[in-house]
Amino acid sequence: MAMETKRLGKIELEVGRLGVGLSEVGFNLEMTDVDQARDVINLALDSGVNFLDTAACYGISEELLGMVASERRDEFVLATKAGHYLPRGEGEDWTYDLIISSIDRSLERMKTDYVDLVQLHSCTVEVLERGDVIRALQDAKAAGKTRFVGYSGDNENAKWAVTSGLFDTLQTSFNLVDQSARTNLFADVETKDMGLIIKRPIGNAVWGADADPVPYKHIPEYAAEYFRRAGVMSKEGPLADNPNDRIRLALGFTFAHPEVDVTIVGTQRPHHMRSNLEMVAQPLGVSEATVQDLHARWDKLSAGWEQRG
């Protein structure tokens, strides 16, 4: 399968537009599920996916990734995130030493000498302005532990990170029920020629769903606001040119924005991975009329609807 690729901003990485997020693998699987994790990741890599995104705090995702994919390290761009003390709540987040130790632990867990991208994991403007965590990323880059540095987050924190000029990439939420980035961030990202990585690109498949999908047992409220917004937006009437496939609709909407370099879709199930890969192997069939209709609904109804992390 030939997947469409894009340059990740100004850095010399070519990435397929569909990437894999490993939070579900990390939170919902156990170490005994290593064969399932291997099936998910190998299926993606064998199908042309070359961007894997994880985080130090995504449960056992880094350990599983190291177990199943370290021998294929040269086949993919590897991104992780740092900033939270682990176990969560048992120490101080967002210190210089924590970032350095977190990166070292990530390298050890993933059985690699370097990652391609380390991202600060949704810290506040106050933390960013203090500067020590950015210095930690820069020092890790100078030491060869990461090739590039990025920020992962939303709203005013992402705005600061983008306009600062200190980061190579932004990872932020964007989908048909979470469009704030389109008006608040995309233009600045383009001006800075940053790589744009989209998280939650399918919006947890809430559009047209009969019930809140509750993707994470440990965060039962994770998709509740998205589900509520989908209900409000769909009350405007039938969608123009609706492709009548809610996953295709959601992913096609996100891909329709040329600013987007790579979207990360997470799954712990090989059959979901296969269906996602088959979907992006051909045109998604989401028309300009559909995109414009969803833009118009958002612009009309979204007062107070902030990005969701």
C-alpha positions as CSV (number, residue, x, y, z in Angstrom):
1,M,0.0,0.0,0.0
2,A,1.4,3.4,-0.9
3,M,0.4,5.8,1.8
4,E,0.5,9.6,1.1
5,T,3.5,11.1,2.9
6,K,4.3,14.7,4.0
7,R,7.4,16.5,5.3
8,L,7.0,17.1,9.0
9,G,7.3,20.8,9.0
10,K,10.8,22.1,8.5
11,I,12.5,19.0,9.8
12,E,13.8,16.3,7.5
13,L,11.3,13.6,8.3
14,E,8.9,12.2,5.8
15,V,5.8,10.8,7.5
16,G,2.8,8.9,6.3
17,R,-0.4,10.8,7.0
18,L,-1.7,8.0,9.2
19,G,0.3,7.4,12.3
20,V,-0.2,5.1,15.3
21,G,-0.9,6.4,18.8
22,L,0.0,3.9,21.5
23,S,-2.0,5.1,24.5
24,E,-4.7,2.4,24.2
25,V,-2.0,-0.3,23.9
26,G,-0.3,1.1,27.0
27,F,-3.4,1.6,29.1
28,N,-5.7,-1.3,28.1
29,L,-3.3,-4.2,27.5
30,E,-1.1,-6.1,30.0
31,M,2.4,-7.4,29.6
32,T,1.0,-10.9,28.8
33,D,-0.7,-9.3,25.7
34,V,2.6,-8.8,24.0
35,D,1.6,-10.8,20.9
36,Q,-1.5,-8.6,20.5
37,A,0.7,-5.5,20.7
38,R,3.1,-7.1,18.2
39,D,0.2,-7.8,15.7
40,V,-1.1,-4.2,15.9
41,I,2.3,-2.6,15.4
42,N,3.6,-5.0,12.8
43,L,0.4,-4.7,10.8
44,A,0.9,-0.9,10.8
45,L,4.6,-1.0,9.8
46,D,4.0,-3.6,7.1
47,S,1.3,-1.4,5.6
48,G,3.5,1.7,5.3
49,V,2.8,3.5,8.6
50,N,6.1,5.0,9.8
51,F,5.1,7.3,12.7
52,L,4.6,5.8,16.2
53,D,3.7,8.1,19.0
54,T,3.8,7.2,22.7
55,A,4.5,8.8,26.1
56,A,6.3,8.0,29.3
57,C,3.0,8.0,31.1
58,Y,1.0,5.8,28.7
59,G,1.0,2.8,31.0
60,I,3.2,0.0,29.6
61,S,3.2,1.3,26.0
62,E,7.0,2.0,25.9
63,E,7.9,-1.4,27.3
64,L,5.6,-3.2,24.8
65,L,7.0,-1.1,21.9
66,G,10.5,-2.0,22.9
67,M,9.6,-5.7,23.1
68,V,7.9,-5.9,19.7
69,A,9.4,-3.2,17.5
70,S,13.0,-2.5,18.6
71,E,14.4,-4.8,15.8
72,R,12.5,-2.6,13.3
73,R,13.7,0.7,14.7
74,D,15.1,2.0,11.4
75,E,11.6,1.6,9.7
76,F,9.8,4.3,11.7
77,V,9.8,7.8,13.2
78,L,9.6,7.4,17.0
79,A,8.0,10.1,19.1
80,T,7.4,10.1,22.9
81,K,6.5,12.6,25.5
82,A,7.9,13.7,28.9
83,G,7.0,15.8,31.9
84,H,5.0,13.8,34.3
85,Y,6.5,12.2,37.4
86,L,5.9,8.4,37.5
87,P,4.0,7.0,39.3
88,R,1.7,9.9,38.7
89,G,1.2,12.1,41.8
90,E,4.2,10.7,43.7
91,G,6.7,13.4,42.9
92,E,7.2,16.8,41.2
93,D,6.2,17.2,37.6
94,W,8.0,19.6,35.1
95,T,11.6,19.9,36.4
96,Y,14.8,19.8,34.4
97,D,16.0,16.6,36.1
98,L,12.6,14.9,35.6
99,I,12.7,15.6,31.8
100,I,16.2,14.2,31.5
101,S,15.5,11.1,33.6
102,S,12.2,10.5,31.7
103,I,14.0,10.6,28.4
104,D,16.7,8.2,29.6
105,R,14.0,5.8,30.9
106,S,12.1,6.0,27.6
107,L,15.2,5.1,25.7
108,E,15.8,2.1,28.0
109,R,12.2,0.9,27.8
110,M,12.1,1.2,24.0
111,K,15.5,-0.4,23.6
112,T,16.8,2.4,21.4
113,D,19.7,4.9,21.5
114,Y,17.6,7.8,20.4
115,V,14.1,8.9,19.6
116,D,13.2,11.1,16.7
117,L,11.0,13.5,18.7
118,V,10.5,14.2,22.4
119,Q,7.5,16.4,23.2
120,L,6.6,18.2,26.3
121,H,3.4,16.6,27.5
122,S,0.7,19.4,27.9
123,C,2.4,21.7,30.4
124,T,1.1,25.2,31.1
125,V,2.3,28.5,29.9
126,E,3.7,29.1,33.4
127,V,6.0,26.0,33.1
128,L,7.0,26.9,29.5
129,E,8.0,30.5,30.5
130,R,10.1,29.2,33.4
131,G,12.3,27.7,30.7
132,D,14.0,24.7,32.5
133,V,12.0,22.0,30.8
134,I,12.7,23.5,27.4
135,R,16.4,23.7,28.3
136,A,16.2,20.0,29.2
137,L,14.8,19.1,25.8
138,Q,17.6,21.2,24.1
139,D,20.2,19.5,26.2
140,A,18.8,16.0,25.3
141,K,19.0,17.0,21.7
142,A,22.6,18.2,22.0
143,A,23.4,14.8,23.6
144,G,22.0,12.9,20.7
145,K,19.1,11.4,22.7
146,T,16.5,13.0,20.4
147,R,16.7,14.5,16.9
148,F,13.9,17.0,17.4
149,V,11.8,18.7,20.1
150,G,8.1,19.3,20.2
151,Y,5.1,20.4,22.3
152,S,2.0,18.4,22.8
153,G,-1.1,20.3,24.1
154,D,-4.0,22.6,23.4
155,N,-5.5,26.1,23.7
156,E,-3.4,28.9,25.1
157,N,-0.5,26.6,26.1
158,A,-0.2,25.4,22.5
159,K,-0.4,29.0,21.3
160,W,2.6,30.0,23.5
161,A,4.6,26.9,22.3
162,V,3.9,27.6,18.6
163,T,4.6,31.4,18.7
164,S,7.8,30.9,20.8
165,G,9.7,29.4,17.9
166,L,11.4,27.0,20.2
167,F,9.8,23.8,19.0
168,D,10.0,21.8,15.8
169,T,6.5,20.3,16.0
170,L,3.1,20.7,17.6
171,Q,0.8,17.9,18.6
172,T,-2.8,19.1,19.2
173,S,-6.4,17.9,19.2
174,F,-8.4,18.5,16.0
175,N,-11.5,16.7,14.6
176,L,-15.0,17.5,13.4
177,V,-16.2,18.2,17.0
178,D,-13.0,19.9,18.1
179,Q,-12.1,22.5,15.5
180,S,-10.5,25.3,17.6
181,A,-7.1,24.6,16.3
182,R,-8.3,25.5,12.8
183,T,-8.8,29.2,13.8
184,N,-6.4,29.5,16.8
185,L,-3.3,27.5,15.8
186,F,-3.1,26.4,12.2
187,A,-1.9,29.7,10.7
188,D,0.8,30.2,13.3
189,V,2.0,26.6,12.8
190,E,2.3,27.3,9.0
191,T,4.1,30.6,9.6
192,K,6.7,28.9,11.8
193,D,6.8,25.9,9.3
194,M,6.3,23.5,12.2
195,G,5.3,19.9,11.9
196,L,1.6,19.4,12.8
197,I,0.7,16.2,14.5
198,I,-3.0,15.7,15.1
199,K,-4.3,13.7,18.1
200,R,-7.9,12.6,18.5
201,P,-8.4,12.9,14.7
202,I,-11.5,10.7,14.7
203,G,-13.0,12.3,17.8
204,N,-13.5,8.9,19.4
205,A,-16.0,8.1,16.7
206,V,-18.8,10.0,18.4
207,W,-20.4,11.3,15.3
208,G,-23.5,9.2,14.6
209,A,-22.8,7.0,17.7
210,D,-25.7,5.8,19.7
211,A,-23.9,6.1,23.0
212,D,-20.7,7.5,24.5
213,P,-17.9,5.1,23.4
214,V,-16.0,5.3,26.7
215,P,-12.6,4.4,25.2
216,Y,-10.7,4.2,28.5
217,K,-11.9,2.5,31.6
218,H,-9.6,4.6,33.8
219,I,-10.9,7.9,32.3
220,P,-14.7,7.2,31.9
221,E,-15.5,10.8,31.0
222,Y,-12.8,11.0,28.3
223,A,-15.2,11.2,25.3
224,A,-18.3,12.6,27.0
225,E,-17.9,16.2,25.9
226,Y,-17.2,15.1,22.3
227,F,-20.3,12.9,22.3
228,R,-22.4,15.9,23.6
229,R,-21.0,18.2,20.9
230,A,-21.8,15.7,18.2
231,G,-25.4,15.6,19.4
232,V,-25.6,19.4,19.3
233,M,-24.0,19.7,15.8
234,S,-26.1,16.9,14.3
235,K,-29.3,18.5,15.4
236,E,-28.7,21.1,12.6
237,G,-30.0,18.5,10.1
238,P,-28.6,16.0,7.6
239,L,-25.0,16.5,6.8
240,A,-24.2,17.7,3.2
241,D,-22.8,14.7,1.1
242,N,-22.7,12.5,4.2
243,P,-20.5,9.5,3.3
244,N,-22.6,7.4,5.8
245,D,-19.5,5.9,7.4
246,R,-18.7,7.8,10.6
247,I,-15.0,6.7,10.8
248,R,-14.5,7.7,7.1
249,L,-16.3,11.0,7.7
250,A,-14.2,11.8,10.8
251,L,-10.8,10.9,9.3
252,G,-11.7,12.4,5.9
253,F,-12.6,15.7,7.6
254,T,-9.3,15.9,9.4
255,F,-7.2,14.9,6.4
256,A,-9.0,17.6,4.3
257,H,-6.9,20.2,6.0
258,P,-3.6,20.6,4.2
259,E,-1.9,22.0,7.3
260,V,-2.1,18.5,8.9
261,D,1.0,16.5,8.4
262,V,0.2,13.3,10.4
263,T,-2.8,12.1,12.3
264,I,-2.3,9.6,15.1
265,V,-5.0,6.9,15.5
266,G,-4.8,4.6,18.4
267,T,-6.2,1.1,18.7
268,Q,-5.3,-2.0,20.7
269,R,-7.2,-4.3,18.3
270,P,-5.6,-5.7,15.1
271,H,-8.9,-5.7,13.2
272,H,-9.4,-2.0,13.9
273,M,-5.9,-1.3,12.7
274,R,-6.5,-3.3,9.5
275,S,-9.8,-1.4,8.8
276,N,-8.1,2.0,9.3
277,L,-5.3,1.0,7.0
278,E,-7.6,-0.2,4.3
279,M,-9.6,3.0,4.6
280,V,-6.7,5.4,4.0
281,A,-5.3,3.3,1.1
282,Q,-8.0,4.9,-1.1
283,P,-9.6,8.3,-1.3
284,L,-11.8,8.8,1.8
285,G,-14.7,10.3,-0.2
286,V,-15.4,13.3,2.0
287,S,-16.4,16.2,-0.2
288,E,-15.6,19.9,0.1
289,A,-19.4,20.4,0.8
290,T,-19.2,18.1,3.8
291,V,-16.1,19.9,5.2
292,Q,-17.8,23.3,4.7
293,D,-21.0,22.1,6.4
294,L,-19.0,20.9,9.4
295,H,-17.0,24.2,9.5
296,A,-20.3,26.2,9.4
297,R,-21.9,24.1,12.2
298,W,-18.8,24.6,14.4
299,D,-18.6,28.3,13.7
300,K,-22.3,28.7,14.7
301,L,-22.4,26.5,17.8
302,S,-18.9,26.4,19.3
303,A,-18.9,29.3,21.7
304,G,-17.0,28.2,24.8
305,W,-16.0,24.9,23.3
306,E,-12.3,24.6,24.1
307,Q,-9.9,22.1,22.7
308,R,-9.9,18.8,24.7
309,G,-6.6,17.1,25.5
